[in-house]
Amino acid sequence: FTSTREIPTAGTDGRRILYNPEWLTDIYKDDVQHAADYIQFVVAHELYHIILDTAGRQGGRKKTLWNIATDYVINRDLKEEFRFVPEGALLNTNFGDPKLWYAERVYEYIEKNSTEISVGFFKIKMPDGTEVEACPWHEDLEMYPGEGQEQKDEAALEWKAIAVKSVQAAKMQGHSH
């Protein structure tokens, strides 16, 4: 985990999770009692991006819309785990069923049903007819900077192995998720 003021929020480059300490403090300033929840959520959110290889799955999709789509999916899944999502994080019940609304499908829907209202900010007409404004919560960073495909694949496998070990350790401690 790397603290830096060079980015406004948080993000990952596929190997590290970077965060702006001022932003991280700011997201829970009105709810200090739950500071650990916020920090755990941000860390888990960025780890999900790595474990799910969202950068590798992006393909030719528009980066900002792909980030919005993957944020909706990741935050939905994290809400199931944490029963908590920080204010301002992208979450919408229209994308609630993981069997129907996986990242690629959410992206397709958003691409067809959104309008960019300013750089990086989109208005999306949801399946239920409501309109929401959305932008990615985290930073778009260059994934695996300076590395070739072989190193990228190796890093992705390393993170997946770490995730499997973490889940196994949690289960041994009696956590069911």
N, C-alpha and C positions, 0 to 999 in steps of 0.2 A: 504494500500500500504506500502510495507516494503522495505526500502533501505538496501542492504547488499552487501558486497564485497565477499561473500562466493560462489556466482555464477557468471559466466562470462557475462551473458546477462540478460534475464528476464524469468519469468515463473510463474506458479501458482501451488499451492498445493490443489486447490479446495476451499480454504477459503480466502487465501491471494494472492495478486499479489506481487511478489518479483522482484526487479530489481537492477542491478549493476549501481550505479550512474555514474561511469566512462564510462561504455559502452553506457549508454543512452546519455550522453554528446557527446561521440565520434561519434554516428550515425548521428548527425546533425552539426558537427563542421564546415563543409564546406558550410553550408546553415543555418546560425544562424537566418536569417529572418523568416524561417519556423520551428523554434524549437518547437513551440506549436503543429504544425501539426504532427511532428514526435512523440512527447510525447503522443498526443491523439491517434495516430495510435497504438502505443505499448500498451497503456492501453486498447483500444478497442479490439485489437487482443487477449490479455490475457483474457479479459472478455468473448469474444466469446468462447474460450476454455472451460470456466466454464459453460456458459449458454447452449452451445451445448453438454455439458457433454462428451467431447471427451475422457476423461479418462475412464468413465463408458462404453463407446461404443467400447473401444479398444478390449475388449475380449481377445482372444488368439493371436492377431496380434502382429507382431514385433514392439516394441515400437518406434524405430527410424523411420521406414518406415511409421508407423501410424502418427507420428508427421509431417512428410513431407507431407503426403496426407492431413491431416487436415489443415496444414498451407496453402497449395495451395487453398483449398476451402475457408478458412477464409479470406485470403488476396484478393481473387477474389471478395468476397462479400463486404469486406471493401472498395475496390477500387470503387465499385458502390456508396457507401455512401460518401467517402471522396474525390473521384476523384484523389487520391494520394496514392502511396505506396512507402515507403522508399527504397532506393537503397539497394540491398542485400536481400530483403524479397522475399520469393518464390512466383512467379506469372508466369503463362504461359497461353497463349490464347487457348492452346489445351484443357484446362479444363474449358473453358469459359461458357458453358451452364449448369446452376445449375440443370436443370431437368435431364440431362444426367450424369453429373459429380458431384455426392455427395461423401462425404468422403470415404465411404466403396468401391465405385466403383473406385475412384482414387487410393485407396490403392491396390486393386486387380490388377489394371493396372501396377502400379509402381512395385509391388512385382514380376510380370511376366517379366517386361521389364527394370530391373535395375541390375547394378552390383556394389557391394561395392568396391570402389577404395582405401579407407582407412577408419579407424574407424569412423563411423558416416557420411561419405561422399559417395554419390552414383552417378553413371552416369546412366541417364535414357534416353532411346530411346523413344521420344515422338511420338504420333500418326501421326504427319506430317513428321516423319523421322528424325527430328533434334535430336541432343543429348545435354543434359544439365547436369550440375553437381548440386547436391542439398544436403543440410544438414539442419536440423532444426535450426531455428533462435533463439529459446528460450530453456530454460533449461527443461530437464526431471526431475521433482521433484516427490517425493512420494506424492500421492494424499491422502488427509485427514490423515496425519500421526497420528498413534496411535488410530484411530477411527474404530468402527465396521461399518457394512453395514447400520444399522439403522441411524447412525449419518451422514454417507455419503449421504444417500438418503435425509435426512432432510436438509443438506447443499445445495444440488442440488436444492431442492424446494425453499429454501430461495433465492438463486441467481436468479432463474427463476422469482420469485415474484418481486424482485428488478428490473429485466430487463423489465417486463411488466409495472411497475410503471414509469420507466424512459421513455419508449416509449410513455406512456399516457401523461406524463408531457411535452415531446417534442412536441407532437401534439397540446397540449393546447397552447404552445408558438408559434404555426404556422409552425413548422418544419414538412414536409410531410413524411420524412423517418422514 
